[in-house]
Amino acid sequence: MTNTTTNLPPERLLELKDVNVQFELREGTVRAVNGVSYHVNRGEVLGIVGESGSGKSVTVRSIMRLLPKNTSRDDGSILFQPKPGEEIRIDGLSSKSKKIRDLRGDAIGMIFQEPMTALSPVHTIGTQIMRTILLHRNCSKKEARERAIELLRKVQLPRPEQLVDNYPHQLSGGMRQRAMIALALSCDPVLLIADEPTTALDVTTEAQILDLLRELQAETGMSIIFITHNFGVVADIADRVAVMYLGQVVETGTVDDIFYNPQHPYTRALLQSVPRLGQSPVHRLKTIPGMVPDPFNVPRGCTFNPRCEFAVQGTCNVEVPPLVRFSDDQQARCHLAGKLPQEVA
């Protein structure tokens, strides 16, 4: 559905407000996403970071309407504005509706974490890219094949004229990920969702993929949601950051805000666990105590309080923390936001 009047400013591409997703499992109900709100502006890279189980991937699958069948709750507002003045309520679309199928692969592209499970093993790389092009573009099979070869060349794959007829198992991990990027970019999306696209790759290949995404983003002007658990990757590619923990966004801000002035204890703890240049080789990195809580037994009050070194008993373990705003870009969900002791280097 497209509205004639829009609620979003022209620079806003995507906006999530109070998105909730829960699943029904044999053991009980899991609230995977709990009131998530964030936005993406045109031409920017939003990094979403957090430990496994924080709800990063489930949130973007809600955007794509790719949630599993055991989803018992899926609500909140997801507004998408592919062009200024053209607003689409994604949250109101069925996963099988023509509108969402028209958006997937066209205005919104997605790179999955493991291309071997995302790519069809019984179809060539070229066939899979051509199928997407033919679905969304009015062109011949010859033109679609030429476009597929052009895309494989753009993502810097060698011998694209031959590789277009290869199957996924004939490619290395890094080459498969490049092919997955080519597939996601086949119809020039305005939004690219990259769900931990470098996790399974070695450090050298990871750096090459990040360089490639930066080049493609600069060339096309598309926006990117980049999901990762690695703050080093966030620093390398993102403009703004959303930090997630146990289904909630606990802090958002620019990269500089997050790295140099974190306001949530979880953000600070994550940063303290990352090695830094210039540190002594005997410097002991801090670790976050405990584990991410059982999703069937979420702590009262602030969900991070059992692991937080600054938690105030009687407050943090009882009251849900407010969202404290520090600027238009930075805000944190914490009772102690803005009151944390100065970090010691």
N, C-alpha and C positions, 0 to 999 in steps of 0.2 A: 504494500500500500504506500502510495506517495502523497504527501500532504501538499496542498497549494500554499499554505503558509508554514514557515519553518520556525522552530524554536532555537535552532543552533546559529551561532554567528558564522559568517561566511568562511572564516579560516578553520572552523572545526570540521573534521572529517568523520569522526566517530565519537560517541559519548555513551558510556555505561552509567546507569544510576540504580543503585540498590539491587543489583542482580543477585538472585538466590538460586542455587541448584542443589537438590538433594536426591539421593539414591536409596532405593529399598533393597537391602541385602538380607540374606538368611539370618545374619546376626542382629539386624535391626536397621535403623535409619541413619544414613551418613549425610551430614550437611557439608557438602564439598565446597560450596561457595556461599558465603554468608554476608550479603549486603555489600558487594563489591561495586565501587564507583571509580572510574577513571576516564580520561579522554585522550584522543589522539588528534593533533593538528595536522594540517596539510604540510607535506614535505619534511616531517620530523620523524625521528626514530625514538620510540618509547621502549625502554628496556624494562621487562618485568622479571624480578629476581626473587628467589626464595628457595627454601629447602624442598625436597620431594614431599608431596602431600599437601602443599600449601594452596593448591587450587588454581595454579597458573594455567595449566593446559585445559582444565575443565571450563574455565572462563572463556577462553578463545573458542573452544568447541561450541559453547553456547552462542557465540557470535555467528559461527558458521552453521548453526542448527544441526550439529553432528553429535548430539548427546545420545547415550545408549538407551535401550528400551526400558531399563529399570529405573529411569528418571521419574520420580514421583512429584517433584516440584521444580518448576522452571519459570521464574517471574522476574520482574524488574524491567527497566526501560533500556533498550539498546537502539539508539538512533544513528543512522548512517546517512551521510550527505555526500554522495559521490560527486555531485556538482553543486555549487552554491545555489540554494533555492530548491534543490531536489532532495527532499528528506524522506527516508524510508524507515518505518518502524520494524526493525528486524525481529524484535521479540514477539511480534504478532504473527509471524510467518510459521507455517508448518514446515517440518523438515523435508517434506516431499512436495512443497508448493512450487509452482513454476517460477515465482518471483525469486525464491532463494536459490533455485537451480540456475537461474539466469545470472545471479550475483556470483556464485561460486565459480572460480576459474576465470571469471571475466573482470568485474570491478574489484573482487577480493581474491587474491591468490594465497596459497598456503604451502609452506615447506614443512614436511613432517620430520620428526626426529630420526627415524630409521627408514630410509628410502626402500630397503628391500621388502618391507611390509606394506609400504604405500604404493609402490609401483607394481603393476601386474607382471608376474613372472613368465606369462605365456604370450605376451605381446612385446614387440620391439619398442625401443625408446621412441623412435620416430612415429610409430602408430599411435602411441599414447598421447604424444604432443599434438599430432594431427587431429586426433579425435576431439580434443578440447577446442582447437582452432575452428574446426568445421561446425562444432556445436554452437559457437558464439559469433562466428564471422561468416559472411556470405562470400565464399570463395570456392575455387575448385580444389580437387585433391592435389593437383600439381602445385598450385599456389600454396596450399597448406604444407606440403612436403618442403618446398623451398623456404617457407617461414620456419619450419622445424630445424632445418640445417642452419639457417641464419642464427637462430636462438642458441643452438649448440656451439656455434662459433663465438657468439657473444659471451657465453659463460666459459670460454677459453678451453673447450675440449678439443683435443687433437683430431685431425682427420674427420671432421663432422660429416662429410659426404659418405664415409663408410660406417661411422659409428651410429648414424641414424637408423641403420638396419640391425644393430646389435640388441641383444636381450640384456636385462639388468644384471643377470648373473655373470655376464661376460665383462663387466666393468668393475674397477676397484671401488672401495668405499667412497673415496673422494670424488671419483668420476660419477658415481651414482648420485651423490648429493648435488653435483653440478647439473646433472640431467634433471633432477627434481626441481632445481631452481629454474631451469629453462622451461619446464612444464608449468610452473607457477606463474612465470612471466609471459606465457604464450599469448595472452590477450591484453597486455599492457595494463595490469591492475593499478588502481589508485591506492590500494592498501595491500601490503604483503604481510602475512602472519608467518613468522619463522619460529617454530616450536622446537627449541633446543637443537638447531640444525647441525651443530658441530660437536655434540656430546660424544659421539662414537668415533670421532676422528682423532688422528694424532695431532700433536701441537703444530707441526709445520703445515699440514693440510688445513687445520682449523684457521690458521692465520691467513692462508690463501683464500678460503671461503669468506672470511670477514672482509678482506680487501675487496673481493669481488662484489659483495653486497653493498659496500660503501660506494664503489664505482658506479654500480647500476642505480643506486638510489640518487646519486648526484646527477647521473645522466638523465633519468626519467622523472625525477621529482616526486616519486611515490613516497607514501608514508610506510613505515615498518613497525610492527609490534614484534619485538625480539625477546623471546622467552629463554631464560637461562638460570642456572644456579651459580654462575661464575661471575663475580664482581669484576674480574679483570676484563672479561668480554664486554660487560656493560660499559666500563670506562672507555673501551676501544671504539664502540659503535653508537652508543645512545646519546640523545640530547636531553631527555628527561627519563626519570626512573620511578617505577612503582614497586615497592617492597611488599611482598605478601607473606602472611603467616597464618596457617590453619584456616584458610578460606576467607581471610580478610586482607584488605590493603591497609597496612599499618603506617606507611609513610610514602609520600610522593614528593618529588622535587626535581630540580635540574641536576645534572651530573655533578656540578660543583657544590650544590647544596648538600647532596647526599654524601659526597666523599669528604668534604671539608667542614660540614656543619650538620652532621646527622642528629636528629632530635628524638629518635626512638631507640630504646636500648637494644632492640633486636637488630636494627640497622648497624648500630655501633659494634655490636658483637660480631656480626658477619664481617665487617670491615677489619676488625682486629684479628680475625682468623686468616687473613690474606697476607702472604709475604710481600714486603715492600723493598724496592731498591734502596740500597744504602744501609739496610739493617745488618747488624752484626750476625755472622754465621752461627753464633751460639744463642741468638735471640730466640726465646721460646714463644711461639705463637699461642694466643689465647684460644680456648675452645669454649663452645657454648655447652654448659652442663646439661645433662639429661637428654631426653629424646623428644621429638615432636609427639605431643599427647595422642592417645588413642582417640580416633574420631568418634567413637561411641561413648566416650567419657570426656567431653570437652570441659576444661577448668572453668569455674565461675569467674566473673569479673573480667579482667584482662586475660586472654588466653595464653599470653606469654609469661604470666606472673610466676609459675613454678620454676622457670629457668632464668628469671631476671635477677641480676645481682642488686638492683636498686628497688625491688618490689617492697611496697609498704603494706604490711599485714593490716587487715581491717579496712583497707581501701582497694588495693590492686586485686586482692583475691575475693572481693565482694562486689564492687561497683564496675560496671562497664565503662571503660575510659571514653572521654569525649574526644572529638576531632578538633585539634588545636591548629589554627591557621597562622602561619608566620609570614606568608607572602602570597601573591596570586598563584605561585607555582608550588610552594612548599607547605605541607601540612602533615601532622602526625597524630595517630590515635594512641594517646598515652596520658596518664595522670601526671607524669613528671616531664612532659614535653616542655622544653625551654628552661627546665630546672635541673637538668643533669649536671653533675660535677664536670669541670673542665677535664678533657681527656689528656692523660699524660703520655707523651710520645715514648 
